[in-house]
Amino acid sequence: MKSFKALLLLALFALPFAGLAQNTEMDMMRKLFSSEKRALVESFLQLNGTDANAFWEQYEAYEVERKGLADKRIALIERYAEEYAGLTNDQAVELMNESFKLKEQRLSLRKKYFKKITKAVDGKTAAGFIQIEAYVATAITFDLMDAIPFVGE
């Protein structure tokens, strides 16, 4: 799980935040992360047959929407990095409000797909998926908070 977490952080945040990767490198890292995450979900849920097909259809749709929100989060982190040295009160408030908005959107997305997955397969599978999704998101958030300087530091 630790190597997955390290890969996840590198693929989603370290490279764009540091500005070291070209677009093709970032695309490769995202594809690698995507396949690693899918393998993690597969091993956790262990689906077969019709349930597997129904679940993966919903998972792919979820991932498309989640990636859009991840891109917004990366952009917000990059903006914070750019404005950090001279951050004004107004900028701090604007950044926090955008952060709250993104958190609400991520929660709404999980709720939306919990309902869809529950209808497509069953409640236990949907709950298991949300658990693993929350685990991954919490690991990312923890490491981001550890790496990004606090306002005023």
N, C-alpha and C positions, 0 to 999 in steps of 0.2 A: 504494500500500500504506500510506503514511503517513496519508492521510486516513481510510482504513478503520480503522487503529489508533486514531486520535483518536476517531472515532465509537464504536468498540468500548469504549474506556475511559469515555467519557462515558455511554454507554448502560448499562453494567454496573456501574460503580463510582463515578464522580464524583458523580452525582446522589444516590444513596442514602446515600453516605458523608457528604456535606455536608448532607443532609436538606433540600434546596432544592426538590425536585420533589414534586408531588402524585401520587397513584397513577395518574391518567389520563396525566399527562406521562410517568411512568416506563413505563407500558404502551406509549405511542407510541414512546419511545426503544428499547424492547426489540424492538418489531415492526420498526422501521427497521434495527436491528442485525441482526436475524434475516434480513431480506431481503438486506442487504449481504453477510452471511456466506455465505448460500446462493449469491449471485451469484459470490462469490470461489471457492467450491468448484466451481460449474458451470464457470467459466472455466479452472480448474486441471485438472479431470478430463476435460472434454469428452466426456461420455457420450452415446450415441444409443440409440434403440429400446428393446428389451427390457431391456438392461443398465441404461439410465437409469431405467426404471420400478422395477426391482428394487433399484437403489442408493438411489433417493430414498425408497422405502418404509422401508429400514433407517435412512437418514439422519434421517427424521422421528421415528422411534422413539428413536434416539440423542439427538436434540435435546431431547425431552421429559425424558429422564433427566438429561441434562447440565444443563438449566435448573434442575432441582431441586437439583443439587449447587452450581450457581452461586448460587442463593438462600441456601444454607447458608453459602457463602463470604462473601457480602455480610453476612449476619447476624453472622458471626464478626468481620469487619472493623469493623462497627458496634459490636459489643461491646468490641473493643479500643479504639476511639475513646472510648467511654463510660468505660472503666476506666483508660485510659492515665495520667491525672494521678496517681492513687493506686494504681497497679498493685502488688499484693503478689506475693511469691514464689509463693504457691499459685495465684494467678490467672494468672501468667505460665506456669507449668507446665501448667495446665488449657488455656489458649489454645493453647499449642504442641502439646499432645497432640491437641486437636481439629483443628488445622491438619494434623498428620501423618495423622490419620484421613481427612480430606477428600482429601488428596493420594493416598492409597492407593485411595480410592473412585473418584477420577477415572481413575487408571491402570487399575483393574479394569474400569471402564466402557469405556475404549478397547480393552482386550484383548477384552472380550466382543463389541464391535461389529466389531473386526477379523475375528474368526472368522465372525460373521454375514455381513459384507459379502463375505468371501472365498468363502463358500458361495453367496451370492446372485449375485455377478458373477465376480470373479477376484482373485487375490492382488495384482496390480499396482495395480488400482483401490483395493483396501483399503489397501495401503501408501501410496498417494498421499493418500488421505483422512486417514490417521493423520498423515502428514507435515504437511499443511496445518492439521490440528487442533492439532498440537504447536506449530506456528509461532504460531498465534493465541494459544494458552495461554501460550507463552513471552513474547510481546509484552505481554500483560496482566500477567503476573507481574513482568516487568522494570519496567514503569511503576508498578505498585503499590508495589513495593519502593522505588522512587525517591520516591514521594509520601508514604508512611506513615513516620512517625518511628520510629527504632529505640527499643527499650526503654531507658529511662534518659536519652534525649536531652533 
